[in-house]
């Protein structure tokens, strides 16, 4: 019995991708799209905490699906109003349909308000929607945006 349990645990371990999301056998394309989206999400986070708008917008689509002008305004304002920014999130769930990937996250952010010098905290739940082709691009943010 213990040997069967050990084999089952090992098989389950092999089916877990580096992002910690289970991959069903036969869904290699979906897992590739999921990996692209999770990597793009991490690139967005890194660019945001490094206050690099140019790098941030490499990962955002300018398609009609998404009003990226509003996001651009928000990002530029945050970079001028905030000092150090720390942002962490956990992907709680992922859904893949064709070339679209939805990542449901819970995030926490800490930043220094430049005007007051006060450290501020926020957290929320957000769904990030990516479209994947050669790479993943953010096409929508639903819920509490960390940006």
ZIZI-V705091 format. One record per helix or strand of 3 or more residues. SS is the DSSP state (@ for helix, = for strand). FROM is the first residue (numbers start at 0). LEN is the number of residues. If there is no record, write none. Layout:
ss/from/len
SS/FROM/LEN
SS/FROM/LEN
This chain:
ss/from/len
@/1/13
@/27/22
@/52/5
@/67/14
=/81/16
=/99/14
=/118/14
=/135/8
